[in-house]
Amino acid sequence: MRLEEIINIHKQVLNQTDMGIWKYIYNHREQARHISIHELARACSVSSTTVVRFAQKLGFDGFGELKATLKLEEDGGIGASGDVLADIGLFYKKSWDSIVKRNFDAASRLIHESNRVFAFASGYVQSNVVQELKRVFFYDDIMIYEIAGKEEFSSILRTLTKDDLVIIVSLSGETPLAVEFSRLLQLRDVPLISITRLHDNTLAGLSTVNLYISPAVFHLYDEAGRPQFQSMMPYFLLVEIWYVKYKIYLQKAAETV
């Protein structure tokens, strides 16, 4: 399990000081893999005991186990081998290995028990993900209604209840409109599933369930200033695996009746 995922799981018990330590680790990940507890405490202007408590809040025995997790991420990373196709192939495999191990029961229960399901996409690629969600769940007679924008959301919001479900797809999890929608949903106790990049973000923290993906950038262009190719395949892989696990969830639920 990646450290970003662990942070999202335990975010409710982390205070401002804890988040300051995490921010330093996130922004200095390479150094943090080899830093001592005293050096990290000094960099974050906290005591070594505070660093230990931060690690324990995340479920680790201590700072050493947290640092070991960071080193494992380094060892399991995708490097630039010089063969872009080989790197992409490795990325696909690692994405599969990561997503297929996850438990989707909470998300599956929400979509199964909801009276209505709505979805909002923060961008073009995200809208394609919503279309894929609509396609696969249509096989089970689950209609997902896409929310086109703010005015439509405001109109729908008046009718939403805790028996409905909203899915928001956002890469950063910080898109102003997506965050605004999620806050309004939280005030009304409307269940929310977010699909975001794996990192600490506002949308994930406001969600009932967060499903995360890890896109990757590959060097295809030599021109300075040109955006590099970013693979969004994990979005669509996540949707398909979720749907298959949803079917498994239904089968298990039927067997226990």
Residue, then its C-alpha position, 0 to 999 in steps of 0.5 A: m500500500r502506497l503512503e498516499e493511500i495510508i494518509n488518505i485512510h487515516k486523514q481524520v486523525l491527523n492534526q495540522t502538525d502531522m500534515g506538516i510532516w506529511k507535506y515535507i515528506y511528500n515534497h522531499r520524497e527522495q531525501a525522506r527515504h534516507i533521512s534520519i528521524h532527528e533530521l526530519a524532526r529538525a526540518c519540520s520544526v517538531s520533536s522526534t517524539t512527534v514524528v514517531r507519533f505521526a508514524q504510529k497514527l498511520g499504523f506503523d510501529g515507528f518511524g523506521e517502518l514508515k521509512a521502509t515503506l518509502k524505500l519499497e516504493e522507490d524499489g517498485g518504481i517505474g524507471a526510464s529504461g530507454d524503451v518507452l513501450a517496455d516502460i508503459g507495459l511495466f506501468y500497465k502491469k503495476s497498475w493492474d497489480s495495485i488496483v486488483k488487490r483493493n477492496f471495492d465492497a464499500a463503493s459497490r454497496l453504495i452504488h447497489e443500495s442507491n435509489r439514483v446515481f449521478a456523476f460529475a466529471s471535471g474535464y475531458v478525460q474524466s468525462n470519458v471515464v464517466q461514459e465508461l461507468k455508465r456503459v458497464f453499470f448499464y448491464d445491471d440496469i443501473m442508470i448513471y446520470e451525468i451532471a453537465g455543469k453548475e446550474e444543473f448540479s444546483s437544480i439536482l441538489r435540491t432533490l438529492t437525499k442520503d439514499d442517492l449517490v454522486i460520483i465525482v471524477s477529478l484528476s487533481g481532486e482540487t478542481p474548484l467546482a468539484v470541491e464546491f459540489s462535494r462540500l454541498l453534498q457533505l452538508r446534506d449527507v449525500p454519499l459521494i464516491s470520488i475518483t482521483r489521483l493517489h495523493d492527499n487532496t480535498l475531494a478525497g477527504l470529503s468523500t464517503v469513499n475514494l477510489y484512486i489511480s496513479p497516472a504516469v508520464f512518459h518521455l516521448y517528445d524532445e521539444a522543450g516546453r512540450p507537455q509529455f505523454q501522460s497515460m490515463m489508462p488506470y482510470f479505465l482499468l479501475v472502472e472495469i475492475w470495480y464493475v467485476k468486483y461489484k458483480i462478485y460483491l452481489q454474488k457473495a451477498a446473495e449467498t449469505v441470504 
